[in-house]
Amino acid sequence: MNEILKPAVDTSAAKKLVVPSPIQGVCVYCGSGKGLNPAYAVAARKLGKALADHNLRLVYGGGSLGLMGEVARATLGGGGKVTGIIPDFLGAREMMLKDVDELIVVESMHVRKQLMFDRADAFVALPGGIGTLEELVEQLTWSQLGRHTKPIVVANIEGFWDPFLKLLEHMKGDTFIRPGLDVHFNVVDRIEDVVPAILASAPAKAPQREDAIAEKF
């Protein structure tokens, strides 16, 4: 586990320092279908288990179908926590997963995306369709414009995202992505590397004294 997640060791008579984890929730963007390659569903299940093992809450689109359902059920099966956020009009189409411990039904896609952003400390893109692509690009854009510094990881399972990565290189070569406006994200080819990549990219939080924390309550 990443070092920043470990509590500080009390080696003196001073009040104990507490280092809060910078990552609590991970938003996963992925398809409501499974795609043709069985490796995508396998990766979704492995990611869900890894999130549960690291005590990271899954934040996702609330559906039970496709890769969305795979990652959510795997997280729950591993004893993890899941927040599903879904617009009312998609409830039947994507068959909202009611077994999650937190299900939020909203009125629009805009509200859904904002809540997913607010509830997450990092973002992961698994294979998916134009909805997945749109959500990923939005977070890349917000990061590029300096609106957040949350880690973004592209899970390039079986090379799924290669065409997108090539397009970004094309944009950069044509100077539409200029120096100073770089797009910051990590690409991993193995699903086992997603959580380590998130933790390695997480901004460190300053430790707080236990007595200072107590004074807030």
C-alpha positions as protocol buffer text, in pm:
chain_id: "A"
residue {
  index: 1
  type: MET
  ca { x: 0 y: 0 z: 0 }
}
residue {
  index: 2
  type: ASN
  ca { x: 119 y: 348 z: -75 }
}
residue {
  index: 3
  type: GLU
  ca { x: 315 y: 512 z: 204 }
}
residue {
  index: 4
  type: ILE
  ca { x: 91 y: 816 z: 229 }
}
residue {
  index: 5
  type: LEU
  ca { x: -193 y: 595 z: 346 }
}
residue {
  index: 6
  type: LYS
  ca { x: -7 y: 484 z: 658 }
}
residue {
  index: 7
  type: PRO
  ca { x: -62 y: 669 z: 986 }
}
residue {
  index: 8
  type: ALA
  ca { x: 236 y: 852 z: 1128 }
}
residue {
  index: 9
  type: VAL
  ca { x: 428 y: 666 z: 1396 }
}
residue {
  index: 10
  type: ASP
  ca { x: 413 y: 825 z: 1744 }
}
residue {
  index: 11
  type: THR
  ca { x: 775 y: 826 z: 1859 }
}
residue {
  index: 12
  type: SER
  ca { x: 750 y: 1102 z: 2119 }
}
residue {
  index: 13
  type: ALA
  ca { x: 530 y: 1226 z: 2399 }
}
residue {
  index: 14
  type: ALA
  ca { x: 374 y: 1477 z: 2159 }
}
residue {
  index: 15
  type: LYS
  ca { x: 20 y: 1432 z: 2043 }
}
residue {
  index: 16
  type: LYS
  ca { x: -13 y: 1164 z: 1777 }
}
residue {
  index: 17
  type: LEU
  ca { x: -24 y: 1282 z: 1416 }
}
residue {
  index: 18
  type: VAL
  ca { x: -292 y: 1144 z: 1188 }
}
residue {
  index: 19
  type: VAL
  ca { x: -233 y: 1131 z: 812 }
}
residue {
  index: 20
  type: PRO
  ca { x: -572 y: 1108 z: 641 }
}
residue {
  index: 21
  type: SER
  ca { x: -597 y: 905 z: 322 }
}
residue {
  index: 22
  type: PRO
  ca { x: -617 y: 1134 z: 18 }
}
residue {
  index: 23
  type: ILE
  ca { x: -823 y: 874 z: -170 }
}
residue {
  index: 24
  type: GLN
  ca { x: -1157 y: 759 z: -34 }
}
residue {
  index: 25
  type: GLY
  ca { x: -1374 y: 715 z: -342 }
}
residue {
  index: 26
  type: VAL
  ca { x: -1284 y: 610 z: -697 }
}
residue {
  index: 27
  type: CYS
  ca { x: -1515 y: 692 z: -986 }
}
residue {
  index: 28
  type: VAL
  ca { x: -1514 y: 425 z: -1256 }
}
residue {
  index: 29
  type: TYR
  ca { x: -1641 y: 509 z: -1604 }
}
residue {
  index: 30
  type: CYS
  ca { x: -1726 y: 204 z: -1817 }
}
residue {
  index: 31
  type: GLY
  ca { x: -1975 y: 58 z: -2059 }
}
residue {
  index: 32
  type: SER
  ca { x: -2328 y: -61 z: -1991 }
}
residue {
  index: 33
  type: GLY
  ca { x: -2237 y: -342 z: -2231 }
}
residue {
  index: 34
  type: LYS
  ca { x: -1959 y: -598 z: -2195 }
}
residue {
  index: 35
  type: GLY
  ca { x: -1801 y: -563 z: -2539 }
}
residue {
  index: 36
  type: LEU
  ca { x: -1680 y: -856 z: -2747 }
}
residue {
  index: 37
  type: ASN
  ca { x: -1357 y: -926 z: -2562 }
}
residue {
  index: 38
  type: PRO
  ca { x: -1409 y: -1130 z: -2242 }
}
residue {
  index: 39
  type: ALA
  ca { x: -1098 y: -963 z: -2099 }
}
residue {
  index: 40
  type: TYR
  ca { x: -1298 y: -645 z: -2038 }
}
residue {
  index: 41
  type: ALA
  ca { x: -1540 y: -813 z: -1794 }
}
residue {
  index: 42
  type: VAL
  ca { x: -1253 y: -995 z: -1624 }
}
residue {
  index: 43
  type: ALA
  ca { x: -1076 y: -662 z: -1576 }
}
residue {
  index: 44
  type: ALA
  ca { x: -1391 y: -499 z: -1436 }
}
residue {
  index: 45
  type: ARG
  ca { x: -1429 y: -776 z: -1178 }
}
residue {
  index: 46
  type: LYS
  ca { x: -1063 y: -758 z: -1079 }
}
residue {
  index: 47
  type: LEU
  ca { x: -1086 y: -381 z: -1037 }
}
residue {
  index: 48
  type: GLY
  ca { x: -1393 y: -411 z: -816 }
}
residue {
  index: 49
  type: LYS
  ca { x: -1215 y: -662 z: -596 }
}
residue {
  index: 50
  type: ALA
  ca { x: -906 y: -441 z: -577 }
}
residue {
  index: 51
  type: LEU
  ca { x: -1114 y: -141 z: -470 }
}
residue {
  index: 52
  type: ALA
  ca { x: -1274 y: -347 z: -194 }
}
residue {
  index: 53
  type: ASP
  ca { x: -936 y: -484 z: -83 }
}
residue {
  index: 54
  type: HIS
  ca { x: -799 y: -129 z: -50 }
}
residue {
  index: 55
  type: ASN
  ca { x: -1110 y: 1 z: 128 }
}
residue {
  index: 56
  type: LEU
  ca { x: -1185 y: 238 z: -160 }
}
residue {
  index: 57
  type: ARG
  ca { x: -1548 y: 322 z: -229 }
}
residue {
  index: 58
  type: LEU
  ca { x: -1665 y: 267 z: -585 }
}
residue {
  index: 59
  type: VAL
  ca { x: -1854 y: 559 z: -736 }
}
residue {
  index: 60
  type: TYR
  ca { x: -2020 y: 465 z: -1065 }
}
residue {
  index: 61
  type: GLY
  ca { x: -2321 y: 514 z: -1290 }
}
residue {
  index: 62
  type: GLY
  ca { x: -2562 y: 296 z: -1094 }
}
residue {
  index: 63
  type: GLY
  ca { x: -2648 y: 34 z: -1357 }
}
residue {
  index: 64
  type: SER
  ca { x: -2645 y: -344 z: -1328 }
}
residue {
  index: 65
  type: LEU
  ca { x: -2566 y: -421 z: -1692 }
}
residue {
  index: 66
  type: GLY
  ca { x: -2237 y: -469 z: -1871 }
}
residue {
  index: 67
  type: LEU
  ca { x: -1908 y: -365 z: -1722 }
}
residue {
  index: 68
  type: MET
  ca { x: -2091 y: -132 z: -1484 }
}
residue {
  index: 69
  type: GLY
  ca { x: -2263 y: -426 z: -1321 }
}
residue {
  index: 70
  type: GLU
  ca { x: -1945 y: -635 z: -1320 }
}
residue {
  index: 71
  type: VAL
  ca { x: -1735 y: -381 z: -1132 }
}
residue {
  index: 72
  type: ALA
  ca { x: -2013 y: -297 z: -885 }
}
residue {
  index: 73
  type: ARG
  ca { x: -2098 y: -656 z: -797 }
}
residue {
  index: 74
  type: ALA
  ca { x: -1730 y: -745 z: -761 }
}
residue {
  index: 75
  type: THR
  ca { x: -1679 y: -454 z: -523 }
}
residue {
  index: 76
  type: LEU
  ca { x: -1979 y: -557 z: -316 }
}
residue {
  index: 77
  type: GLY
  ca { x: -1872 y: -922 z: -328 }
}
residue {
  index: 78
  type: GLY
  ca { x: -1534 y: -823 z: -187 }
}
residue {
  index: 79
  type: GLY
  ca { x: -1696 y: -643 z: 105 }
}
residue {
  index: 80
  type: GLY
  ca { x: -1650 y: -296 z: -43 }
}
residue {
  index: 81
  type: LYS
  ca { x: -1879 y: 5 z: -51 }
}
residue {
  index: 82
  type: VAL
  ca { x: -2057 y: 123 z: -365 }
}
residue {
  index: 83
  type: THR
  ca { x: -2229 y: 449 z: -453 }
}
residue {
  index: 84
  type: GLY
  ca { x: -2445 y: 433 z: -764 }
}
residue {
  index: 85
  type: ILE
  ca { x: -2564 y: 758 z: -923 }
}
residue {
  index: 86
  type: ILE
  ca { x: -2818 y: 730 z: -1202 }
}
residue {
  index: 87
  type: PRO
  ca { x: -3066 y: 963 z: -1375 }
}
residue {
  index: 88
  type: ASP
  ca { x: -3428 y: 867 z: -1336 }
}
residue {
  index: 89
  type: PHE
  ca { x: -3479 y: 822 z: -1712 }
}
residue {
  index: 90
  type: LEU
  ca { x: -3199 y: 561 z: -1725 }
}
residue {
  index: 91
  type: GLY
  ca { x: -3325 y: 359 z: -1429 }
}
residue {
  index: 92
  type: ALA
  ca { x: -3511 y: 104 z: -1639 }
}
residue {
  index: 93
  type: ARG
  ca { x: -3281 y: 109 z: -1943 }
}
residue {
  index: 94
  type: GLU
  ca { x: -2964 y: 38 z: -1745 }
}
residue {
  index: 95
  type: MET
  ca { x: -3148 y: -163 z: -1476 }
}
residue {
  index: 96
  type: MET
  ca { x: -3023 y: 25 z: -1170 }
}
residue {
  index: 97
  type: LEU
  ca { x: -2845 y: -196 z: -920 }
}
residue {
  index: 98
  type: LYS
  ca { x: -3044 y: -171 z: -598 }
}
residue {
  index: 99
  type: ASP
  ca { x: -2809 y: -387 z: -392 }
}
residue {
  index: 100
  type: VAL
  ca { x: -2555 y: -106 z: -348 }
}
residue {
  index: 101
  type: ASP
  ca { x: -2530 y: 58 z: -6 }
}
residue {
  index: 102
  type: GLU
  ca { x: -2593 y: 403 z: -153 }
}
residue {
  index: 103
  type: LEU
  ca { x: -2813 y: 461 z: -459 }
}
residue {
  index: 104
  type: ILE
  ca { x: -2877 y: 820 z: -570 }
}
residue {
  index: 105
  type: VAL
  ca { x: -3141 y: 886 z: -837 }
}
residue {
  index: 106
  type: VAL
  ca { x: -3107 y: 1229 z: -996 }
}
residue {
  index: 107
  type: GLU
  ca { x: -3301 y: 1431 z: -1253 }
}
residue {
  index: 108
  type: SER
  ca { x: -3038 y: 1476 z: -1524 }
}
residue {
  index: 109
  type: MET
  ca { x: -2706 y: 1365 z: -1667 }
}
residue {
  index: 110
  type: HIS
  ca { x: -2549 y: 1694 z: -1563 }
}
residue {
  index: 111
  type: VAL
  ca { x: -2640 y: 1639 z: -1199 }
}
residue {
  index: 112
  type: ARG
  ca { x: -2519 y: 1281 z: -1219 }
}
residue {
  index: 113
  type: LYS
  ca { x: -2177 y: 1380 z: -1353 }
}
residue {
  index: 114
  type: GLN
  ca { x: -2134 y: 1659 z: -1100 }
}
residue {
  index: 115
  type: LEU
  ca { x: -2219 y: 1428 z: -811 }
}
residue {
  index: 116
  type: MET
  ca { x: -1984 y: 1161 z: -942 }
}
residue {
  index: 117
  type: PHE
  ca { x: -1710 y: 1422 z: -953 }
}
residue {
  index: 118
  type: ASP
  ca { x: -1790 y: 1549 z: -603 }
}
residue {
  index: 119
  type: ARG
  ca { x: -1796 y: 1199 z: -451 }
}
residue {
  index: 120
  type: ALA
  ca { x: -1472 y: 1082 z: -614 }
}
residue {
  index: 121
  type: ASP
  ca { x: -1106 y: 1144 z: -537 }
}
residue {
  index: 122
  type: ALA
  ca { x: -983 y: 968 z: -852 }
}
residue {
  index: 123
  type: PHE
  ca { x: -1115 y: 850 z: -1188 }
}
residue {
  index: 124
  type: VAL
  ca { x: -1069 y: 531 z: -1387 }
}
residue {
  index: 125
  type: ALA
  ca { x: -1179 y: 466 z: -1745 }
}
residue {
  index: 126
  type: LEU
  ca { x: -1246 y: 107 z: -1843 }
}
residue {
  index: 127
  type: PRO
  ca { x: -1359 y: 15 z: -2195 }
}
residue {
  index: 128
  type: GLY
  ca { x: -1692 y: 165 z: -2292 }
}
residue {
  index: 129
  type: GLY
  ca { x: -1889 y: 363 z: -2548 }
}
residue {
  index: 130
  type: ILE
  ca { x: -1937 y: 731 z: -2621 }
}
residue {
  index: 131
  type: GLY
  ca { x: -2077 y: 794 z: -2273 }
}
residue {
  index: 132
  type: THR
  ca { x: -1761 y: 656 z: -2117 }
}
residue {
  index: 133
  type: LEU
  ca { x: -1550 y: 856 z: -2362 }
}
residue {
  index: 134
  type: GLU
  ca { x: -1742 y: 1176 z: -2288 }
}
residue {
  index: 135
  type: GLU
  ca { x: -1701 y: 1136 z: -1912 }
}
residue {
  index: 136
  type: LEU
  ca { x: -1330 y: 1063 z: -1944 }
}
residue {
  index: 137
  type: VAL
  ca { x: -1269 y: 1360 z: -2174 }
}
residue {
  index: 138
  type: GLU
  ca { x: -1460 y: 1589 z: -1941 }
}
residue {
  index: 139
  type: GLN
  ca { x: -1231 y: 1501 z: -1650 }
}
residue {
  index: 140
  type: LEU
  ca { x: -924 y: 1539 z: -1871 }
}
residue {
  index: 141
  type: THR
  ca { x: -1050 y: 1881 z: -1978 }
}
residue {
  index: 142
  type: TRP
  ca { x: -1120 y: 1996 z: -1625 }
}
residue {
  index: 143
  type: SER
  ca { x: -774 y: 1878 z: -1522 }
}
residue {
  index: 144
  type: GLN
  ca { x: -615 y: 2053 z: -1820 }
}
residue {
  index: 145
  type: LEU
  ca { x: -789 y: 2378 z: -1720 }
}
residue {
  index: 146
  type: GLY
  ca { x: -670 y: 2346 z: -1361 }
}
residue {
  index: 147
  type: ARG
  ca { x: -1011 y: 2275 z: -1209 }
}
residue {
  index: 148
  type: HIS
  ca { x: -892 y: 1965 z: -1024 }
}
residue {
  index: 149
  type: THR
  ca { x: -579 y: 1758 z: -955 }
}
residue {
  index: 150
  type: LYS
  ca { x: -748 y: 1424 z: -893 }
}
residue {
  index: 151
  type: PRO
  ca { x: -570 y: 1122 z: -1044 }
}
residue {
  index: 152
  type: ILE
  ca { x: -705 y: 995 z: -1377 }
}
residue {
  index: 153
  type: VAL
  ca { x: -616 y: 644 z: -1492 }
}
residue {
  index: 154
  type: VAL
  ca { x: -696 y: 498 z: -1832 }
}
residue {
  index: 155
  type: ALA
  ca { x: -715 y: 119 z: -1814 }
}
residue {
  index: 156
  type: ASN
  ca { x: -598 y: 26 z: -2162 }
}
residue {
  index: 157
  type: ILE
  ca { x: -719 y: -334 z: -2148 }
}
residue {
  index: 158
  type: GLU
  ca { x: -609 y: -531 z: -2457 }
}
residue {
  index: 159
  type: GLY
  ca { x: -525 y: -200 z: -2625 }
}
residue {
  index: 160
  type: PHE
  ca { x: -885 y: -76 z: -2618 }
}
residue {
  index: 161
  type: TRP
  ca { x: -787 y: 289 z: -2575 }
}
residue {
  index: 162
  type: ASP
  ca { x: -504 y: 287 z: -2833 }
}
residue {
  index: 163
  type: PRO
  ca { x: -705 y: 482 z: -3096 }
}
residue {
  index: 164
  type: PHE
  ca { x: -794 y: 748 z: -2839 }
}
residue {
  index: 165
  type: LEU
  ca { x: -434 y: 780 z: -2724 }
}
residue {
  index: 166
  type: LYS
  ca { x: -325 y: 811 z: -3086 }
}
residue {
  index: 167
  type: LEU
  ca { x: -582 y: 1090 z: -3136 }
}
residue {
  index: 168
  type: LEU
  ca { x: -438 y: 1280 z: -2839 }
}
residue {
  index: 169
  type: GLU
  ca { x: -93 y: 1251 z: -2990 }
}
residue {
  index: 170
  type: HIS
  ca { x: -234 y: 1381 z: -3319 }
}
residue {
  index: 171
  type: MET
  ca { x: -388 y: 1679 z: -3139 }
}
residue {
  index: 172
  type: LYS
  ca { x: -58 y: 1748 z: -2966 }
}
residue {
  index: 173
  type: GLY
  ca { x: 137 y: 1721 z: -3289 }
}
residue {
  index: 174
  type: ASP
  ca { x: -102 y: 1968 z: -3453 }
}
residue {
  index: 175
  type: THR
  ca { x: -54 y: 2207 z: -3154 }
}
residue {
  index: 176
  type: PHE
  ca { x: -416 y: 2193 z: -3038 }
}
residue {
  index: 177
  type: ILE
  ca { x: -272 y: 2057 z: -2714 }
}
residue {
  index: 178
  type: ARG
  ca { x: -2 y: 2315 z: -2652 }
}
residue {
  index: 179
  type: PRO
  ca { x: 283 y: 2329 z: -2399 }
}
residue {
  index: 180
  type: GLY
  ca { x: 140 y: 2444 z: -2068 }
}
residue {
  index: 181
  type: LEU
  ca { x: -194 y: 2282 z: -2151 }
}
residue {
  index: 182
  type: ASP
  ca { x: -78 y: 1924 z: -2122 }
}
residue {
  index: 183
  type: VAL
  ca { x: -331 y: 1651 z: -2048 }
}
residue {
  index: 184
  type: HIS
  ca { x: -234 y: 1478 z: -1724 }
}
residue {
  index: 185
  type: PHE
  ca { x: -332 y: 1114 z: -1679 }
}
residue {
  index: 186
  type: ASN
  ca { x: -183 y: 769 z: -1637 }
}
residue {
  index: 187
  type: VAL
  ca { x: -220 y: 477 z: -1876 }
}
residue {
  index: 188
  type: VAL
  ca { x: -192 y: 120 z: -1749 }
}
residue {
  index: 189
  type: ASP
  ca { x: -220 y: -196 z: -1954 }
}
residue {
  index: 190
  type: ARG
  ca { x: -283 y: -432 z: -1660 }
}
residue {
  index: 191
  type: ILE
  ca { x: -586 y: -392 z: -1437 }
}
residue {
  index: 192
  type: GLU
  ca { x: -371 y: -489 z: -1138 }
}
residue {
  index: 193
  type: ASP
  ca { x: -180 y: -163 z: -1185 }
}
residue {
  index: 194
  type: VAL
  ca { x: -483 y: 68 z: -1161 }
}
residue {
  index: 195
  type: VAL
  ca { x: -503 y: 108 z: -784 }
}
residue {
  index: 196
  type: PRO
  ca { x: -124 y: 143 z: -739 }
}
residue {
  index: 197
  type: ALA
  ca { x: -127 y: 411 z: -1010 }
}
residue {
  index: 198
  type: ILE
  ca { x: -404 y: 600 z: -829 }
}
residue {
  index: 199
  type: LEU
  ca { x: -229 y: 588 z: -495 }
}
residue {
  index: 200
  type: ALA
  ca { x: 106 y: 688 z: -646 }
}
residue {
  index: 201
  type: SER
  ca { x: -56 y: 993 z: -810 }
}
residue {
  index: 202
  type: ALA
  ca { x: -261 y: 1103 z: -511 }
}
residue {
  index: 203
  type: PRO
  ca { x: -180 y: 1446 z: -367 }
}
residue {
  index: 204
  type: ALA
  ca { x: -49 y: 1416 z: -13 }
}
residue {
  index: 205
  type: LYS
  ca { x: -248 y: 1570 z: 268 }
}
residue {
  index: 206
  type: ALA
  ca { x: -83 y: 1742 z: 559 }
}
residue {
  index: 207
  type: PRO
  ca { x: -102 y: 1548 z: 887 }
}
residue {
  index: 208
  type: GLN
  ca { x: -331 y: 1676 z: 1158 }
}
residue {
  index: 209
  type: ARG
  ca { x: -291 y: 1649 z: 1533 }
}
residue {
  index: 210
  type: GLU
  ca { x: -549 y: 1433 z: 1706 }
}
residue {
  index: 211
  type: ASP
  ca { x: -625 y: 1712 z: 1952 }
}
residue {
  index: 212
  type: ALA
  ca { x: -682 y: 1957 z: 1665 }
}
residue {
  index: 213
  type: ILE
  ca { x: -921 y: 1712 z: 1501 }
}
residue {
  index: 214
  type: ALA
  ca { x: -1111 y: 1664 z: 1829 }
}
residue {
  index: 215
  type: GLU
  ca { x: -1161 y: 2038 z: 1862 }
}
residue {
  index: 216
  type: LYS
  ca { x: -1373 y: 2035 z: 1547 }
}
residue {
  index: 217
  type: PHE
  ca { x: -1635 y: 1814 z: 1711 }
}
